[in-house]
Amino acid sequence: MHDAAQHPSRSLKSSLPWLSGIITGLISGVFLGFFLKAVQALTGEKVYTLLLNIDFVPGLPAHLPEWFEFSLHLGVSVVIGIFYIWWINRSGHPLSRGICLGAVSSLLYIPLAPLSTRVPDLNDVGAVLYWSAGHIVFGVVLGLCGKYVHAKKRPLVQ
């Protein structure tokens, strides 16, 4: 009999990567947030402000508490983490897939930067480089978490 039929809970667990994705997204999002906060503190480039910026969302107050904006950032990271774990469960290659997602998510600078006067301009090369580096760090952390999750799923050789 097929393993999924014998062990439906295992099948459900592998098809819905919720917990692994949530944890992966939280860890990666925290690394990205702390990295960009440190860069902003050290250089003055407002890349952390850009990460948390939601000025463009209609109906929200102009300024929200940092913890609330950071929570929204982590929510996006969790969605990415769930998608990422689902993706590597089907295709493997956790590190390269993580870096790919980090690189692709760095492209959000292009539509987000013009939406607020509080963040660096698209022409600010330093900010673009810091933002990109932070998102590559995000991708590497995704990849490392994914390698760990992937290694835990491999059957033990006896």
Secondary structure, DSSP 8 states (H G I E B T S, - for coil): --HHHH-HHHHHHHH--HHHHHHHHHHHHHHHHHHHHHHHHHH--THHHHHH--TTSTTS-S---HHHHHHHHHHHHHHHHHHHHHHHHHH--HHHHHHHHHHHHHTTHHHHGGG-SSS--TT-HHHHHHHHHHHHHHHHHHHHHHHHHHHHHS----
